[in-house]
Amino acid sequence: MRKNFGAKPWSYPQPVFIVATYDEEGTPDAMNAAWGGIDLDDQINLCLSAGHKTVKNLLATKAFTVSMGTVEQLAACDYVGIVSGNKEPDKFAKAGFHATKSEFVNAPLIDELPMAIECELISYDSETCHLVGRIINVSADESVLDEKGKIDPAKLRPITFDPVHNDYLVIGEKVGNAFKDGVALR
């Protein structure tokens, strides 16, 4: 038997995205955005309410970065989701974050979060809160790369959001080989 829950925004995994922008004075800001994903090779979609300072910033600058929340920075990632940049101007610094300007877009990379998607704004609909960004670059700190120079999830330790229980979970154990294990069923 299955239990029906009705229409809910539930999926697993649900990435913990930390969206970062600069304001009109070049001050970095960040927010936690648990609703989003990649739907095309070069596009990311997020659900962000129009009242967020981060949204106002990215509408002005037409750029933003999306970092992966990590176990090591869990408290800071949660903090930027529960504190409004409209009310706390030093939110970025109080989270313990430091910024380096992206080489590709007018937005900050968060030094403490080792993987980021660097984006230009394509569109934003304030009624539906639907934001679409063009992926210009993906960057990762060398500390999370494997011996082949690729991102190693075991080193990155990204977290996901459990929307059913309001928990954070860590991505971890390898359980199979994509584009290989299913071949046995041919």
ABEGO torsion letter per residue (X at the ends): XBBBAEBBBBBOBBBBBBBBBBBAAGBBBBBBBABEEBABAABBBBBBBAABAAAAAAAAAGBBBBBBBBAAAAAAAAAAAABBAAABAAAAAAAGBBBBBBAABBBBBBAABABBBBBBBABBBAAAGBBBBBBABBBBBAAABBAAGBBBAAAAGBBBBBAAAGBBBBBBBBABBBGAAAAAAX
